[in-house]
Amino acid sequence: MTLLSSHRSFEWDEHSDQPKIILDKAFKRRMRAQHWPDLLKMFATAGVVLPSAMIAMGLKSLLRPQSPRPRQAPANFFGMGVSLERGDIQYDLVAELGVTEVLVRLPFWKLEDLSHYLRFIEGWHRRGCNVMVNLLQDPRTISDTTNLERQARVALSALQGLISKAQVGNAINRAKWGFYSVSEYLDFLEVFQAARDTYAADIKLCGPAVIDFEYHHTARALFNTRTIQFDQVSALLYVDRCGHPMNPQLGVFNATRKIQLLSALTSMSSKVANPQLLVTEVNWPIKGTAPYAPTSETECVSEEEYEDYMVAYYQMAFATQMVETVYWHQLIAPGYGLVDNRDGRLRRREAFGRYQRMVQETLRDRSEPTGEV
């Protein structure tokens, strides 16, 4: 448990693989107060853009020709989150699943260990996998802009030729991850865009990596006067608080419609090169796994529900034909992964075998719900 900044709280929870919640409410109020002008811009932008996107979403649904969908999802539709800390056994487990798209987290507060991450990434590269890297921020990285330029240059230069895509930032709408406004995130992104353009032109930069159904943050990131460009839009599109992905939020927005609205936002923006979406994190927390579950027990589901919801989510995402890859988060994690590694052993959950069959069948089994609307 390490405090990474004297003026911005950041403590990492090794159990749930995310920052701990900031308990100092006065600190959070002070930080948000500093960014109130951008918060006003965000809500003003969202007030115009989101209704327009909803209209566009409805029109697209009405006007789109009903061409038959492919019977099989492409191989790159299935992605898996992996972690250096979980070890080399992941190479064999991913091969067992039949997945060729992997997402590796690269925390910038561990950049002194870059050589270890590069070895891990090279292992995937040698095995014929396409690697996307998730560049995780922390408050110190965000604040130290001079050092950030060097870090971005070093990281992207080293990754050139090994990865196809990089997600810049993670869960940017959660204060515990270090950002207190979208504008602050866009400053961060500009540094990486400049480094990429100079030192790693082949790497596609993705974002804004908004978590959950909070598209007012997405709207602010995609509609502004900055000279930024996303090669693709990525989102941590969790729906776990609604239970089954068919269950709606705000009355109408089930997983399908959330994807459709995000796609409409993406299509309307001039700052996105490729309209196909990337879901870089999704899962359900599992009952009885505290302190490893990333949420409270209220949101947790049984292993049987976890398995069923996982398949339904993939099928609904595929049915939209708007998502390029869904990365399951993640392979090994006691509280939410396909494999439980407690007690010094690896236990493949039933969902592991289900995921394997899903990849092999590439969603040809139409007995499951499709989520079509």
Residue pairs with C-beta under 8 A, 6 or more apart in sequence:
1 11
1 12
2 11
2 12
3 9
3 10
3 11
4 10
4 11
4 109
4 138
4 139
4 140
5 138
5 139
5 140
5 143
7 139
7 143
8 31
8 139
8 140
8 142
8 143
8 178
9 22
9 24
9 27
9 139
9 176
10 19
10 138
10 139
10 140
10 176
10 178
11 19
11 20
12 18
12 19
12 20
13 19
13 20
13 291
15 291
15 292
15 334
15 335
16 291
16 292
16 293
16 294
16 335
17 83
17 294
17 330
17 333
18 171
18 176
18 294
19 138
19 174
19 176
19 177
19 178
20 176
21 176
22 28
22 175
22 176
28 175
31 175
31 180
32 39
32 175
32 180
34 180
35 180
35 181
35 183
35 184
38 181
38 182
38 183
38 184
38 220
39 181
41 183
41 220
42 181
42 182
42 216
42 217
42 219
42 220
43 216
45 216
45 219
45 220
45 223
45 224
46 215
46 216
46 219
46 220
49 219
49 222
49 223
49 265
49 268
50 215
50 216
50 219
50 261
50 265
52 268
53 215
53 219
53 261
53 264
53 265
53 268
54 261
54 264
56 264
56 267
56 268
57 257
57 260
57 261
57 263
57 264
60 260
60 264
61 260
61 373
69 319
69 321
71 364
72 362
72 363
72 364
73 314
73 318
73 362
73 363
74 362
75 100
75 101
75 362
76 100
76 101
76 130
76 324
76 325
77 314
77 318
77 323
77 324
77 325
77 326
77 362
78 97
78 98
78 99
78 101
78 314
78 325
78 326
78 328
78 355
78 358
78 359
79 99
79 101
79 102
79 103
79 132
79 325
79 326
79 327
79 328
80 94
80 97
80 99
80 101
80 102
80 103
80 327
80 328
80 330
80 331
81 102
81 103
81 105
81 280
81 281
81 327
81 328
81 329
81 330
81 331
82 90
82 94
82 102
82 103
82 104
82 124
82 330
82 331
82 332
83 90
83 104
83 105
83 330
83 331
83 332
84 104
84 105
84 116
84 117
84 120
86 331
86 332
86 341
88 120
88 123
89 332
89 346
90 331
90 332
91 123
91 124
91 127
93 331
93 332
93 339
93 346
94 102
94 129
94 331
95 127
96 356
97 338
97 352
97 355
97 356
97 359
98 356
98 359
98 360
99 129
99 359
100 128
100 129
100 130
101 129
101 130
101 132
101 325
101 327
102 124
102 129
102 130
102 131
102 132
103 131
103 132
103 133
103 134
103 167
103 280
103 327
104 117
104 120
104 121
104 124
104 131
104 132
104 133
104 134
105 133
105 134
105 136
105 170
106 114
106 117
106 133
106 134
106 135
106 136
106 155
107 136
107 138
108 135
108 136
108 137
108 138
108 141
108 151
108 155
109 136
109 138
109 140
109 141
110 117
111 151
111 154
111 155
114 154
114 155
114 158
118 158
118 159
118 162
121 131
121 133
121 159
121 162
121 163
122 162
124 131
125 131
125 162
130 164
131 162
131 163
131 164
132 163
132 164
132 165
132 166
132 167
132 206
132 278
132 280
132 325
132 327
133 159
133 163
133 165
133 166
133 167
134 166
134 167
134 170
134 209
134 280
135 155
135 166
135 167
135 168
135 169
135 170
135 192
136 169
136 170
137 169
137 170
137 177
137 178
137 179
137 188
138 177
138 178
139 178
141 147
141 148
141 151
141 178
142 148
142 178
142 179
142 184
142 188
145 187
145 191
148 188
148 191
149 191
149 194
149 195
152 191
152 192
152 194
152 195
152 196
153 195
153 198
153 199
156 166
156 192
156 195
156 196
156 199
156 200
156 203
157 195
157 199
157 200
159 166
159 200
159 203
160 199
160 200
160 202
160 203
161 202
163 203
164 202
164 203
164 204
165 203
165 204
165 205
165 206
165 231
165 232
165 278
166 192
166 196
166 203
166 204
166 205
166 206
167 206
167 207
167 209
167 234
167 278
167 280
168 188
168 189
168 192
168 205
168 206
168 207
168 209
169 177
169 179
169 185
169 188
169 189
169 207
169 208
169 209
170 177
170 209
170 211
170 236
171 177
171 209
171 210
171 211
171 236
172 179
172 182
172 185
172 207
172 208
172 209
172 210
172 211
172 217
172 221
173 179
173 182
173 210
173 211
173 212
173 214
173 217
174 211
179 185
179 188
182 208
182 217
182 220
182 221
183 220
185 207
185 208
185 221
186 221
186 224
186 226
186 228
189 205
189 207
189 208
189 228
190 226
190 227
190 228
192 205
193 205
193 228
193 229
196 203
196 205
204 231
204 232
204 274
205 229
205 230
205 231
206 230
206 231
206 232
206 233
206 234
206 278
206 280
207 221
207 230
207 233
207 234
208 217
208 218
208 221
208 222
208 230
208 233
208 234
209 234
209 235
209 236
209 280
210 217
210 218
210 221
210 235
210 236
211 235
211 236
211 238
211 281
212 236
212 237
212 238
212 241
213 237
213 239
213 249
213 253
213 258
215 261
215 262
215 265
218 233
218 235
218 262
218 265
219 265
222 230
222 233
222 265
222 266
222 268
222 269
222 271
222 272
223 268
223 269
223 271
224 271
226 271
228 271
229 271
229 272
229 273
230 271
230 272
230 273
231 272
231 273
231 274
232 272
232 273
232 274
232 276
232 277
232 278
232 324
233 262
233 265
233 266
233 272
233 277
233 278
234 277
234 278
234 279
234 280
235 262
235 277
235 278
235 279
235 280
236 279
236 280
236 281
236 282
236 329
237 255
237 258
237 259
237 262
237 279
237 281
237 282
238 281
238 282
238 283
239 245
239 247
239 249
239 254
239 255
239 258
239 282
239 313
240 283
240 284
240 285
240 295
240 299
240 301
241 249
241 299
242 248
242 249
242 254
243 301
243 305
243 309
244 305
244 308
244 309
244 312
245 254
245 255
245 256
245 309
245 312
245 313
245 316
245 371
246 254
246 255
246 312
246 316
246 369
246 371
247 254
248 254
248 257
249 258
253 261
254 316
254 371
254 373
255 312
255 313
255 316
255 317
255 371
256 316
256 319
256 320
256 371
256 372
256 373
257 373
259 277
259 316
259 317
259 320
259 322
259 323
260 320
260 322
260 373
262 277
262 322
263 275
263 277
263 320
263 322
266 272
266 275
266 277
267 275
274 324
275 322
276 322
276 323
276 324
277 322
277 323
277 324
278 323
278 324
278 325
278 327
279 317
279 323
279 325
279 326
279 327
280 327
280 329
281 327
281 329
282 313
282 326
282 327
282 328
282 329
283 306
283 310
283 328
283 329
283 330
283 336
283 337
284 299
284 300
284 301
284 305
284 306
284 309
284 310
284 336
285 293
285 294
285 295
285 299
285 300
285 301
285 335
285 336
286 293
286 300
286 301
286 302
286 303
286 306
286 335
286 336
287 293
287 297
287 300
287 301
287 302
287 303
288 300
289 300
289 334
289 335
289 336
289 340
290 297
290 335
291 335
292 333
292 334
292 335
292 336
292 342
293 300
293 335
293 336
294 335
294 336
301 309
303 349
303 350
303 351
304 350
306 349
306 351
307 349
307 350
307 351
307 354
310 328
310 351
310 354
310 355
311 354
311 358
311 368
312 368
312 369
312 371
313 326
314 326
314 358
314 363
315 363
315 368
315 369
315 370
315 371
316 369
316 370
316 371
317 323
317 326
318 363
319 370
319 371
319 372
320 371
328 338
328 355
329 336
330 336
330 337
331 337
331 338
331 339
332 338
332 339
332 340
332 341
332 346
333 339
333 340
333 341
334 340
334 341
334 342
337 349
338 348
338 349
338 351
338 352
338 355
339 346
339 347
339 348
339 349
339 352
340 346
340 347
340 349
341 347
